[in-house]
Structure formats: C-alpha cells, structure tokens
Amino acid sequence: MVLSGTLTYFVGNRETIVAEPGSIVFGWQNVLHGYLNQEKEPVHLLVFVTPGKIGLAYPDDNDPIVRKVPVECRKVHAEEEVNASSEYSSFQTVLIHGRYEESVEPDTFKVFIDWKKKQLFIFDEEKVELTSDEPIRLLKYVAKS
C-alpha cells in the first residue's frame, strides 16, 4: 500500500503499474513482481508479507513455477471496494460507524488500516473492537499464522 509518493511496480519483467497514494498492489507468491521509486519525492510503503518464508529468487517469466495474474487484477485503490485474497491472506474494505467487533480467531493476524490518517489497528489472535463516532472506511488485512 502506497502511503505517499509515486511508485513504479513491476509485473513480471515486461509490464509496470504506477501506484499513487492509496494504491494497493498485490504481489502474490510465485507471481513475479518488484518495485522502484523513479521519482525525486520519497515513497512510503506499507508492506505485508505472508507466509513467513520470503524468497529472493526471480525466475524468468516462462518458468513453470510462475503464476500468471492479469495486470488489471493487481491494483486497487483504498477508496474503492476492496475484496482480494490468496491462499495466505486477504484484503477487504470495512465501513465502521459506531461499534465494530469480531470474535477471536485462533492463528489469525488482523490489521485495520486508515490510510489517510496513516493509522494501523493490529489484532494478533485477539478480539477485534473498534469504535468510531463518524463513518470511517478501513482496509482490513487478514493472515493466518
């Protein structure tokens, strides 16, 4: 998720996506991806990595291990409805007005993101309890431990 600045996000070895503040770009396991700040302004990112094993291998686009995900499925904006998932994690939009609760889920890590205020609410195998006097749109990230 880009918090500030503009990021060039590489999809495989051939295509790019320009990600501006509020953009969420997905780079699932075995889907080639990378990023670079090509501007003078600093870029601030929030990066989630699951599962715990991170590899540095960057195979060729034609390697059979590489999964193909269309470019148009790789980027959303936090102002839009978000509902994306992989076998390891998910992102979805949650509107909170008043009290919001979710029960404890074993082996589950949840983060609620207010990207405009640059705030995170983190729940690690805990009951989720959030309150807002006015409607607030948060991005919810869920990963299984």
C-alpha positions in Angstrom: 0.0 0.0 0.0 1.4 3.3 -1.0 1.1 5.9 1.8 2.9 8.8 0.0 4.8 9.3 -3.2 4.6 7.5 -6.5 5.9 4.0 -7.0 6.6 2.1 -10.2 5.6 -1.5 -9.6 6.9 -4.1 -12.0 4.7 -7.0 -13.1 7.0 -9.7 -14.4 9.9 -8.5 -16.5 7.8 -6.5 -19.0 4.9 -4.5 -17.6 4.6 -1.8 -14.9 1.9 -0.3 -12.8 2.1 3.3 -11.5 0.9 3.3 -7.8 0.0 6.5 -6.2 -1.0 7.2 -2.6 -3.9 4.9 -1.5 -3.0 2.3 -4.2 -2.8 -1.3 -3.1 -0.7 -3.5 -5.4 -0.7 -7.3 -5.0 2.4 -9.5 -5.5 1.3 -13.0 -4.6 3.7 -15.9 -4.2 5.2 -17.1 -7.5 3.8 -14.1 -9.3 6.7 -12.0 -10.5 6.8 -8.5 -9.0 9.1 -5.8 -7.8 9.1 -2.0 -7.3 11.2 1.1 -7.7 10.9 4.7 -6.8 11.7 6.5 -10.1 10.7 10.0 -8.7 12.6 12.5 -6.6 9.9 12.5 -3.9 10.3 9.8 -1.2 7.9 6.9 -1.3 6.4 5.5 1.9 5.0 2.0 1.7 3.2 -0.4 4.0 4.2 -4.0 3.0 2.6 -7.2 4.2 4.4 -10.5 3.6 2.8 -13.9 4.1 3.7 -16.7 4.5 6.7 -16.2 6.7 9.1 -17.6 4.1 10.4 -14.9 1.7 12.5 -15.9 -1.3 14.9 -13.8 -3.3 14.7 -15.9 -6.4 13.5 -14.0 -9.5 12.8 -16.7 -12.2 12.2 -16.0 -15.9 8.6 -15.1 -16.9 8.4 -18.5 -18.7 9.4 -20.6 -15.7 6.6 -23.1 -14.9 6.6 -22.0 -11.2 5.5 -18.5 -12.2 1.7 -17.9 -11.8 0.1 -15.5 -14.3 -2.2 -12.8 -12.9 -3.5 -10.2 -15.2 -2.2 -6.6 -14.6 -5.8 -5.3 -14.1 -6.2 -7.7 -11.2 -3.0 -6.5 -9.5 -4.0 -3.0 -8.3 -6.9 -1.4 -6.4 -7.4 1.8 -4.5 -8.3 2.2 -0.9 -11.2 4.5 -1.8 -12.8 1.6 -3.8 -14.4 -1.6 -2.5 -11.6 -4.0 -2.0 -12.0 -7.8 -1.8 -8.9 -9.7 -2.8 -7.4 -12.8 -1.4 -4.8 -15.5 -1.9 -4.3 -18.8 -0.1 -2.4 -17.0 2.6 -4.1 -13.6 3.2 -6.9 -11.3 2.3 -7.8 -7.6 2.0 -11.3 -6.2 2.2 -13.0 -2.9 2.8 -14.8 -2.4 6.1 -17.1 0.5 6.9 -17.2 1.3 10.6 -19.7 3.6 12.3 -20.3 3.1 15.9 -19.0 -0.1 17.5 -17.4 -2.8 15.4 -16.5 -6.2 16.8 -15.1 -9.6 15.6 -14.5 -12.6 17.7 -11.1 -14.1 18.4 -9.9 -16.4 15.6 -7.0 -18.7 16.6 -3.8 -18.3 14.5 -5.1 -15.2 12.8 -3.4 -11.8 12.5 -5.7 -8.8 11.5 -4.7 -5.3 10.7 -7.2 -2.5 10.0 -5.7 0.4 8.1 -6.8 4.0 7.9 -4.5 5.0 5.0 -5.5 8.7 5.0 -4.5 9.1 8.7 -1.7 6.6 8.4 -3.0 4.6 11.4 -3.0 0.8 11.9 -5.1 -1.2 14.4 -3.5 -4.6 14.9 -5.1 -7.6 16.4 -3.0 -10.8 16.8 -5.3 -13.6 17.9 -7.4 -11.1 19.7 -11.0 -10.0 19.7 -11.4 -7.0 17.4 -13.1 -4.0 19.0 -13.2 -0.7 17.1 -15.3 2.4 17.7 -15.9 5.5 15.5 -18.4 8.3 16.1 -18.4 9.1 12.3 -18.3 6.6 9.4 -14.8 5.5 8.6 -13.6 3.3 5.8 -10.8 0.9 6.7 -8.9 -1.7 4.8 -8.8 -5.0 6.6 -5.8 -7.3 6.2 -6.1 -10.9 7.5 -3.3 -13.5 7.5 -3.3 -17.0 9.1 -0.3 -17.5 11.4 
